[in-house]
Amino acid sequence: MDKDFSKRKIKQVAYFGFADAAPNDPLYKEAFEVSKHLTAKGFVAINGGGPGTMRAVSEGAKAAGGTAIGVTFYPKDITNFEGRDTNNPFDIEIKTKNYLERTLKLLDLGDAYVVFRGGTGTISEFGMSWGLARLYFGHHKPLVLYGEFWNNIIDTFVKNMRIRPEELKVFKVVNSPEEAYRALNMFEGILKEKNNAHKEEKAFQT
């Protein structure tokens, strides 16, 4: 771990991905390796406490000797939600009341987000995190989009939706754990530069 890690703006990473990924799925292995690599660098791993990539993220964090946080809720009236996975070995559990509160808590706790391939839940989490990054652009929480396929998705959005220029600056598409780490370091530098410029501007005004 970097000795100056405590001074970083990005310390906790929230991960989003497919809940139905089995341990022999390449996607599961990707989530494990990315979490293991980033946790070894000092980042706290945050996930939804369920199965699939969520469980893989916790296992990767534990393999690196780091901390995993699970944000859970226990549904009573939802038939198509995976819920808490008792095999997900997170260290700290944060219980929420419903799916929306769970999503908001994940977005709140993460200083940055890693988004893997997933289903409608992942699409929802990606959309909210992307929208928030645009709203708070300049001191936003960046996204790391894992997998080359994301380029096709973004291209489709650009061709068919009304995407603002700054919305394309808040994420980075990566294809390896090492690239994910470099992306977080890149965003760390940008956020610090923006923060320092903001401080200098305020100081000049006073």
C-alpha positions as CSV (number, residue, x, y, z in Angstrom):
1,M,0.0,0.0,0.0
2,D,1.1,3.5,-0.8
3,K,2.3,5.2,2.4
4,D,0.4,8.3,1.4
5,F,-2.8,6.4,0.7
6,S,-4.7,8.0,3.6
7,K,-4.4,11.4,1.8
8,R,-6.1,10.1,-1.3
9,K,-9.6,11.3,-2.3
10,I,-10.4,7.9,-3.7
11,K,-10.1,5.3,-1.0
12,Q,-13.2,3.1,-1.3
13,V,-14.4,1.4,-4.5
14,A,-18.0,0.2,-5.1
15,Y,-18.3,-2.7,-7.6
16,F,-21.4,-3.4,-9.7
17,G,-22.0,-6.5,-11.8
18,F,-24.0,-9.7,-12.6
19,A,-25.5,-11.4,-9.6
20,D,-25.9,-14.7,-11.4
21,A,-22.2,-15.2,-12.4
22,A,-21.1,-18.6,-11.2
23,P,-17.6,-19.2,-9.8
24,N,-16.5,-20.9,-13.1
25,D,-17.7,-17.9,-15.1
26,P,-14.9,-15.7,-16.6
27,L,-16.8,-12.7,-15.3
28,Y,-16.6,-14.0,-11.7
29,K,-12.9,-14.5,-12.1
30,E,-12.5,-10.9,-13.5
31,A,-14.3,-9.5,-10.5
32,F,-12.2,-11.5,-8.2
33,E,-8.9,-10.5,-9.8
34,V,-9.8,-6.8,-10.1
35,S,-10.9,-6.6,-6.4
36,K,-7.8,-8.5,-5.3
37,H,-5.5,-6.2,-7.2
38,L,-7.1,-3.0,-6.1
39,T,-7.5,-4.1,-2.5
40,A,-3.8,-5.0,-2.4
41,K,-3.2,-1.4,-3.3
42,G,-5.2,-0.2,-0.3
43,F,-8.7,0.3,-1.5
44,V,-11.7,-0.9,0.5
45,A,-14.0,-3.1,-1.6
46,I,-17.8,-2.4,-1.4
47,N,-20.5,-4.6,-2.9
48,G,-24.1,-5.5,-2.5
49,G,-23.5,-8.5,-0.3
50,G,-25.1,-11.0,-2.7
51,P,-23.8,-13.7,-5.0
52,G,-22.1,-13.6,-8.4
53,T,-19.7,-10.7,-8.9
54,M,-20.5,-9.3,-5.5
55,R,-19.3,-12.5,-3.8
56,A,-16.2,-12.5,-6.1
57,V,-15.4,-9.0,-5.1
58,S,-15.4,-9.9,-1.4
59,E,-13.4,-13.0,-2.0
60,G,-10.8,-11.0,-4.0
61,A,-10.6,-8.5,-1.2
62,K,-10.1,-11.2,1.4
63,A,-7.4,-12.9,-0.7
64,A,-5.5,-9.6,-0.7
65,G,-5.9,-9.3,3.1
66,G,-8.1,-6.2,2.8
67,T,-11.6,-5.1,3.9
68,A,-14.9,-5.9,2.1
69,I,-18.1,-4.1,3.0
70,G,-21.5,-5.6,2.1
71,V,-24.5,-3.4,1.7
72,T,-27.5,-5.6,2.1
73,F,-31.3,-5.8,2.4
74,Y,-33.6,-8.7,3.1
75,P,-36.6,-8.5,0.7
76,K,-39.9,-10.0,1.8
77,D,-42.0,-9.1,-1.3
78,I,-39.5,-9.3,-4.3
79,T,-39.3,-12.6,-6.2
80,N,-36.5,-11.7,-8.6
81,F,-33.9,-10.4,-6.3
82,E,-30.9,-12.4,-5.1
83,G,-30.7,-11.0,-1.6
84,R,-27.9,-11.7,0.9
85,D,-25.5,-14.5,0.0
86,T,-24.3,-16.3,3.1
87,N,-21.2,-17.3,1.3
88,N,-20.2,-13.7,0.6
89,P,-17.3,-13.2,3.1
90,F,-17.5,-9.5,3.6
91,D,-16.2,-8.0,6.9
92,I,-18.7,-5.3,7.5
93,E,-22.5,-5.5,6.8
94,I,-24.6,-2.4,6.3
95,K,-28.3,-3.3,6.3
96,T,-30.7,-1.2,4.3
97,K,-34.5,-1.2,4.1
98,N,-35.1,-1.7,0.4
99,Y,-33.5,-2.0,-3.1
100,L,-33.4,1.7,-3.7
101,E,-31.8,2.5,-0.3
102,R,-29.3,-0.2,-1.0
103,T,-28.3,1.3,-4.3
104,L,-28.0,4.8,-2.9
105,K,-25.9,3.6,0.0
106,L,-23.5,1.8,-2.5
107,L,-23.3,5.0,-4.5
108,D,-22.7,7.0,-1.3
109,L,-20.0,4.8,0.1
110,G,-17.9,4.4,-3.1
111,D,-15.4,7.1,-3.9
112,A,-15.3,5.5,-7.4
113,Y,-17.1,2.7,-9.2
114,V,-16.0,-0.3,-11.1
115,V,-18.8,-1.6,-13.4
116,F,-18.6,-5.1,-14.8
117,R,-20.9,-6.8,-17.3
118,G,-24.3,-7.3,-15.8
119,G,-28.1,-7.2,-16.2
120,T,-30.8,-4.6,-15.6
121,G,-29.6,-4.0,-12.0
122,T,-26.2,-3.2,-13.2
123,I,-27.6,-1.0,-16.0
124,S,-29.5,0.9,-13.3
125,E,-26.4,1.3,-11.1
126,F,-24.3,2.4,-14.1
127,G,-27.0,5.0,-15.1
128,M,-27.2,6.5,-11.6
129,S,-23.5,6.6,-11.1
130,W,-23.0,8.2,-14.6
131,G,-25.7,10.7,-14.0
132,L,-24.3,11.7,-10.6
133,A,-20.8,12.1,-12.1
134,R,-22.2,14.5,-14.6
135,L,-24.1,16.5,-12.0
136,Y,-21.1,16.9,-9.8
137,F,-18.6,17.1,-12.6
138,G,-15.2,18.5,-11.4
139,H,-15.5,16.9,-8.0
140,H,-17.4,13.8,-9.1
141,K,-17.0,10.1,-8.4
142,P,-15.4,8.5,-11.5
143,L,-16.4,5.3,-13.2
144,V,-14.1,2.5,-14.3
145,L,-15.9,0.4,-17.0
146,Y,-14.5,-3.1,-17.2
147,G,-14.4,-4.7,-20.6
148,E,-14.0,-3.7,-24.2
149,F,-17.7,-4.1,-24.8
150,W,-18.3,-0.8,-23.0
151,N,-17.0,1.1,-26.0
152,N,-19.8,-0.3,-28.1
153,I,-22.4,0.7,-25.5
154,I,-21.0,4.2,-25.1
155,D,-20.9,4.6,-28.9
156,T,-24.5,3.7,-29.1
157,F,-25.4,6.3,-26.4
158,V,-23.5,9.0,-28.3
159,K,-25.2,8.1,-31.6
160,N,-28.7,7.9,-30.2
161,M,-28.9,10.1,-27.1
162,R,-28.1,13.7,-26.2
163,I,-24.7,13.1,-24.4
164,R,-22.9,16.2,-23.2
165,P,-19.1,16.4,-23.7
166,E,-18.3,16.3,-20.0
167,E,-20.2,13.1,-19.6
168,L,-17.6,11.3,-21.6
169,K,-14.8,12.5,-19.3
170,V,-16.0,10.8,-16.1
171,F,-15.3,7.2,-17.0
172,K,-12.5,5.1,-18.4
173,V,-12.8,1.7,-20.2
174,V,-10.2,-0.8,-19.0
175,N,-9.4,-4.5,-19.7
176,S,-7.2,-5.6,-16.9
177,P,-6.7,-5.1,-13.1
178,E,-3.6,-3.1,-13.8
179,E,-5.5,-0.8,-16.1
180,A,-8.2,-0.4,-13.5
181,Y,-5.6,0.7,-11.0
182,R,-4.0,3.1,-13.5
183,A,-7.4,4.6,-14.2
184,L,-8.1,5.2,-10.5
185,N,-4.7,6.9,-10.2
186,M,-5.5,9.1,-13.3
187,F,-8.8,10.2,-11.8
188,E,-7.1,10.8,-8.4
189,G,-4.7,13.2,-10.1
190,I,-7.5,15.0,-11.9
191,L,-9.7,15.3,-8.8
192,K,-6.8,16.7,-6.8
193,E,-5.9,19.2,-9.5
194,K,-9.5,20.4,-9.7
195,N,-9.7,20.6,-5.9
196,N,-6.5,22.6,-5.7
197,A,-7.7,25.0,-8.5
198,H,-11.0,25.5,-6.6
199,K,-9.2,26.3,-3.4
200,E,-6.9,28.8,-5.2
201,E,-9.9,30.4,-6.8
202,K,-11.7,30.8,-3.5
203,A,-8.5,32.2,-1.8
204,F,-8.1,34.7,-4.6
205,Q,-11.7,35.9,-4.2
206,T,-11.2,36.5,-0.5
